[in-house]
Amino acid sequence: MNHKILNAVLLATGLWTVSCNAQNNKMKKEDLKTELDSVSYGLGVNIASNIKTQGVKELNLQAMMKGMEHVLAGDSPWMGDQEAMMAIQGYFTKITEAKGAESKKAGEAFLAENGKKKGIVTTASGLQYEVIKMGDGAKPLATDEVTVHYHGTTTNGEVFDSSKDRGEPATFPLNGVIAGWTEGLQLMPKGSIFKLYLPSNLAYGERGAGEKIPPHAVLIFEVELLDIKKK
């Protein structure tokens, strides 16, 4: 994207406070007659999609267009680059914190209910596990290397990682992964299949991980311990 256009978008996104109101825009699809029309519309779709995926639900379209107009016309914007960036960062911090608070509350409620179910064991750390199959081999130590098959989901069932789906087991040092795995796999004799329910503080905490694991997310793993290698 053109640097000036990107700056204009960043400037404008610092100004939203009221709902998007585009009823005065009478353009129809048939009005996209030239390459410039298509490019302009495409940029709008791209910009709006990016903004929406970041959690923005309301936008002052008039303010956004004014910001773009000022920058593209070479006029002095009402906000400098630093002021605009501070407004943007502050707003997105609030969105992230709100999402985190909702996720934390939902995760705590899930674990409270899940812990009441038959067959669920809760450890002192808050880790919950369920034995699907109990193996008869040795249990790994935190210093060991393990080979596992696993299938990881969030509490709503969305898959974020799965060695089973890839068709290839994973091998790693047990003390080199998230705390819930380090603790949970030490409870498993070789050959076992456990379902692990990890509180966020034993997973990725307030930061989350990537696009699929939000802050404060409770994670669920079905894990099969295939092999243990002493280190």
C-alpha positions in Angstrom: 0.0 0.0 0.0 1.2 3.5 -0.8 3.0 5.1 2.2 0.9 8.3 2.1 -2.4 6.3 1.9 -1.3 4.1 4.8 -0.4 7.2 6.9 -3.8 8.6 6.1 -5.5 5.4 7.2 -3.6 5.4 10.4 -4.4 9.0 11.0 -8.1 8.4 10.4 -8.4 5.4 12.6 -7.4 7.5 15.5 -10.5 9.5 15.2 -13.4 7.0 15.5 -15.8 7.5 18.4 -19.3 7.1 16.8 -21.0 4.6 14.6 -20.1 4.3 10.9 -22.7 6.2 8.9 -22.6 5.8 5.2 -26.3 6.3 4.1 -25.4 9.3 2.0 -23.1 7.2 -0.2 -25.3 6.5 -3.2 -22.6 4.7 -5.2 -23.6 1.4 -6.8 -21.6 -1.5 -8.1 -22.3 -0.4 -11.7 -20.4 2.8 -10.9 -17.1 1.0 -10.8 -16.3 1.7 -14.4 -12.6 2.5 -14.5 -9.5 0.9 -13.1 -9.2 3.8 -10.7 -12.7 3.1 -9.5 -11.9 -0.5 -8.9 -8.6 0.3 -7.2 -10.2 2.9 -4.9 -13.0 0.5 -3.9 -10.5 -2.4 -3.4 -8.4 -0.2 -1.1 -11.6 0.6 0.9 -12.4 -3.1 1.2 -8.8 -4.0 2.3 -8.6 -1.2 4.8 -12.0 -1.9 6.3 -11.3 -5.7 6.5 -8.0 -5.0 8.4 -9.7 -2.7 10.8 -12.5 -5.1 11.4 -10.3 -8.0 12.1 -8.6 -6.0 14.9 -11.9 -5.7 16.8 -13.1 -2.3 15.7 -16.9 -2.3 15.6 -17.5 1.5 15.2 -16.0 4.0 12.9 -16.6 7.7 12.2 -16.5 7.4 8.4 -16.7 11.2 7.9 -13.6 11.8 10.1 -11.7 9.0 8.4 -12.4 10.4 5.0 -11.4 13.9 6.1 -8.1 12.6 7.4 -7.4 10.8 4.1 -8.4 14.0 2.2 -6.0 16.2 4.2 -3.0 13.9 3.7 -3.7 13.1 0.0 -4.3 16.7 -0.8 -1.1 17.8 0.9 -3.0 19.8 3.6 -2.0 20.0 7.2 -3.7 17.2 9.1 -5.5 18.1 12.3 -3.3 15.5 14.1 0.4 15.0 13.8 1.9 11.5 13.2 2.8 11.0 16.9 -0.5 12.2 18.2 -2.4 10.0 15.7 -0.3 7.0 16.6 -0.8 7.5 20.3 -4.6 7.7 19.8 -4.5 4.5 17.7 -2.4 2.6 20.1 -4.4 3.7 23.1 -7.7 2.6 21.5 -6.3 -0.8 20.4 -4.9 -1.3 23.9 -8.4 -0.8 25.3 -9.8 -3.3 22.8 -7.2 -5.8 23.7 -7.8 -5.4 27.4 -11.5 -5.7 27.0 -11.1 -8.9 25.0 -8.7 -10.2 27.6 -11.1 -9.5 30.4 -13.9 -11.3 28.6 -11.6 -14.3 27.8 -10.4 -14.5 31.4 -13.9 -14.5 32.8 -15.1 -17.1 30.3 -12.1 -19.3 31.0 -12.6 -19.3 34.7 -16.3 -20.1 34.3 -15.4 -23.0 31.9 -12.8 -24.5 34.4 -15.2 -24.1 37.3 -17.9 -26.2 35.5 -15.5 -28.6 33.9 -13.9 -29.4 37.3 -17.3 -30.7 38.5 -17.5 -33.4 35.8 -17.0 -37.0 36.5 -13.4 -38.2 35.7 -11.9 -34.7 35.8 -8.9 -34.3 38.2 -7.7 -30.8 39.2 -4.2 -30.4 40.5 -2.9 -27.8 42.9 -1.7 -25.6 40.1 -5.2 -25.5 38.5 -4.4 -27.9 35.7 -7.3 -30.3 34.9 -6.9 -33.6 33.3 -9.0 -36.6 32.2 -7.7 -40.1 31.6 -8.8 -41.5 28.3 -6.4 -44.4 28.3 -3.9 -45.3 31.0 -0.6 -46.7 29.8 1.6 -49.0 31.7 5.1 -47.6 30.9 7.3 -45.2 32.8 6.4 -41.6 33.4 8.7 -38.9 32.0 10.7 -36.4 34.0 10.8 -32.7 33.2 14.4 -33.2 31.9 13.3 -35.9 29.5 12.5 -35.6 25.8 9.1 -36.9 24.8 7.4 -37.8 21.5 3.7 -37.2 21.4 0.6 -36.9 19.2 -1.7 -34.1 20.3 -4.8 -32.2 19.2 -5.2 -28.7 20.6 -8.4 -26.6 20.7 -9.8 -23.6 22.5 -12.9 -24.0 24.7 -15.2 -23.3 21.7 -13.7 -26.2 19.8 -11.5 -24.2 17.4 -8.4 -26.2 16.5 -5.2 -24.1 16.7 -2.6 -26.9 16.4 -2.7 -30.6 15.9 0.1 -33.1 15.2 -2.7 -35.7 14.5 -4.0 -33.5 11.6 -0.5 -33.2 10.2 0.0 -36.9 10.5 3.4 -36.5 12.2 4.2 -36.8 16.0 6.1 -34.0 17.8 9.3 -34.5 19.8 10.6 -31.9 22.3 12.3 -31.5 25.7 9.5 -31.5 28.3 11.0 -28.6 30.2 11.0 -26.5 27.0 7.2 -26.1 26.5 4.4 -24.4 28.3 4.0 -25.1 32.0 0.7 -27.0 31.6 2.4 -29.5 29.3 5.5 -29.9 31.5 3.2 -30.7 34.5 0.6 -32.7 32.7 2.9 -35.1 30.8 4.7 -36.0 33.9 1.5 -37.5 35.1 1.2 -39.8 32.1 2.8 -43.3 31.9 4.1 -44.1 28.4 1.2 -45.3 26.2 -1.3 -43.1 27.9 -3.8 -40.7 26.3 -4.9 -37.8 28.5 -7.1 -34.8 27.9 -5.4 -31.8 29.5 -7.3 -28.6 30.3 -4.8 -25.7 30.8 -5.7 -22.5 32.6 -4.2 -19.5 30.8 -1.5 -19.0 33.4 -0.2 -22.5 32.5 -0.5 -21.8 28.8 0.1 -18.4 27.0 -1.3 -16.1 29.7 -2.3 -12.5 29.1 -0.4 -12.3 25.8 -2.0 -15.2 23.9 -0.3 -16.6 20.9 -0.9 -15.8 17.3 -4.4 -15.2 15.8 -6.0 -18.3 17.2 -5.1 -18.2 20.9 -6.4 -15.0 22.5 -5.2 -13.5 25.8 -6.2 -15.5 28.9 -7.4 -18.4 26.8 -8.0 -21.8 28.4 -6.5 -24.5 26.1 -7.6 -28.1 25.7 -5.2 -30.8 24.5 -5.7 -34.5 23.8 -2.2 -35.9 24.2 -0.9 -39.4 23.5 2.5 -40.1 25.0 4.3 -42.3 22.5 7.9 -42.3 23.7 10.3 -41.1 26.3 14.0 -40.4 25.9 16.1 -39.8 28.9 18.4 -36.9 28.7 
